[in-house]
């Protein structure tokens, strides 16, 4: 592959919305982190199993920040298990999977470590290995790829009954 000159690379912000089509996720907000080598996604209820002699993992993802209401259950083949040091300096062994990521019209495969990120600000971290030689990062801006449309909140109004109805009264 011929490397593109840095000036020819598209620019992304320090946070973006991406799709993960192979995992069934239409949108998830990611922190683009040049200080992190690897990428990580929030995963709970991990269940490792064998399929045709290979290790697979079934897990749930809560793609919306600060919410566990929306849940996507998915599965993927395990690439390997890797020791990853988190931001607090503690190393843990995590399963690593491959997943397609879509951003700015580009789709490419990224290694993702599976971790409990429910208490983190972002459900997914896009580390520098995922965007190296693909994008430049503008650390002062966000959402070069746009923002998804928000669902409108529906406010249910209850009409108060002006008259009283006494059912069963003779």
N, C-alpha and C positions, 0 to 999 in steps of 0.2 A: 504494500500500500504506500503510495506517495503521500508524504505528509503535506497538509495544507499549511500555507503560511499563516502565522498567528492573526494577521489582519483579515484573513478570509474566513475565519471561524465565526459562527453566529454567537451572539452574546446572550447569556441567561443571567437572572438575578440570584441573590442569595437565598431566595425561596421561590419555588415554582409549583405549579400543579402538573402532575403527570398522570398518564394512564399506565396500567399494568395489565395488558390484554390477556396474557397467558395465565394470570391469577384471577381474572374476572373482576378487576377493579377499574371502574370508569374514571375515577378521580381520587387522588390522594395528594395532600400538600406535603412537599418534601423540603427539607433544609439542605441546601447545596453547601457542602462543607469541605473546603479545600484542606482543612486541617486533619480530616479523617481519611485514611487510606481506603478503607472498605465501606461498602454501603450496607445499611441495615433496615429491616422493616419490623414493625410491631407484629408479634404473633403470640397467640395464647392457645391453650389446650393442644399442645403439640402431641401427636400420636405417631410414633415411628412404626412402620410396617414393611414387610417384604412384598414385592411385586415382581414376578419373573426373575427372581434371584438378585434383585437390586433393592436398596433401601430407599423408601419413600417416606414422606412426612405429610400428615394431614393436620391442618391448623386453621385457626380463625383469625381474621384481621378486623379491627375496628378502624376503618379508613378515615373517619371524621374526627378531627381533633376535639378533645375534651368530651367525647361521647362514646358510650358503649352500646348505644341503641342500634345503630346500623352495624351489621356483622356480615362479613363475607367468609364463607367456609371454602377452603381450597386445598389442593394437594400438589406436591411437586416431588420430583426425584431429588434425592440428596446427592450433591456433588462431592462433599467431604464434610468432616467436622474440623473446625478451626478454633484455636485459642485466640480470643479477641479481648483486648484491654479496653474497657469502657472509659468514658470521660472522667469517672471517679478513680481510675487507676486499677480497678479490680479486673483480673483476667478470668474469663469463663470460656468453656468449650461450647461452641454454638454450631448447629447445622447450617450448611451453606447450600443454597439452591441457585438455579439460573432462572431468570425471568426477563421477558421483554419489557422494555420501558419505552414510552412514547412521549416525546417532547419536541415542540417546534417542527412537527411534521417528520421528525426522524424516529425510527424504531431501531433499537439495538438491544443486545443481550447484556445483562448485568448480573454479577454475582451478588447475592443478598444473604447476609447472615440473619437468622431469625432470633429475635430477642423480645423480651417484654418491655415495651416502650409506652405503656399506658400512662405512666407518670411523667413522660417526657413531653416537651412542647410540641414536637413533631412526631408523627407516626412513622415517618420514613426519613432516613438520612442518606443523601446521595454523596458518597465519598469521591475523592479525586480520581481514583482508578476508573470510575464510571464515566467521567466526562473529559478525561485527558485526551488531547488531540481531536476533540469533538466540539467543544464549546469554550468560550472565554467567560469568566464570571465577573459580573459587576457587583462588587460587594456593597454598593450603596443603593441598589434598586432591587425591585421584586417584580415577579410576574410578567416577564417578557413574553411568555407564552399565553398570557391572558388569564382571566379568572373564569371559573364556571359560573353559570347563572345560578343564583340562589333560589331556593324554593320560597314562594311567598307564604308567610305565616297566615293561617286561616283563623280568624277570630270568630268564635261562635257566640252569637248573641241570643239570649233567651228572652222571648217576649213575656212580659208579665201579664197575667190574666187580670183584666180590669174588674170583672165580676166574680163573685164566688159561686161555685157550683157545689151544692150539697147533694151529693148522690145518695140515693137510698132514703131520702127524706119523703115522708108521705104528706 
